[in-house]
């Protein structure tokens, strides 16, 4: 479990994070009191994202938007995550000056594991999203055997989700309301 940073240290870290200039092909996240710089995704990772985006966008109500690489501010931990996929109300993204979305405005976040993010995606981010009560966390894990997708629902605020449903690539799962959408993960298989 990661404790929130002390106020001054947290403020300094947020200021540093906001001012970071990254080399091409890199992105930064604030996770567990550290600024984590990682490479941008592989082509396969982006292909998986595109498949998920297509599936989710078709079944998402018009007032919601499916997007990517939007910074989510997590009040319970003071962290800033940049999920691979995010669904929120369209109005949340209309402020041209704002670069982050508060966790309470997020309906679903999705992470697609890669070699450089797998441990953070499976543990740290699940806990951070759960502590900040993000309603749904979708973990798509091509590195889990032949691949799996896990839906985490009903966050308890302590870093856990009460409901966890894992399927292997090729199986189907249903996202809870407000989506009620059945997802066929066979489209995520790497052929």
Secondary structure, 3 states (H helix, E strand, C coil): CCCCCCHHHHHHHHHHHHHCCCCCCEEEEEECCEEEEEECCCHHHHHHHHHHHHHHHHHCCCCEEEECCCEEEECCCCEEEECCEEEEEHHHHCCCCCCEEEHHHEEEEEEECCCCCHHHHHHHHHHHHHHCCCCEEEEEECCCCCCEEEEEEEECCCCCEEEEEEEECCCEEEECCCCCEEEEHHHHCCC
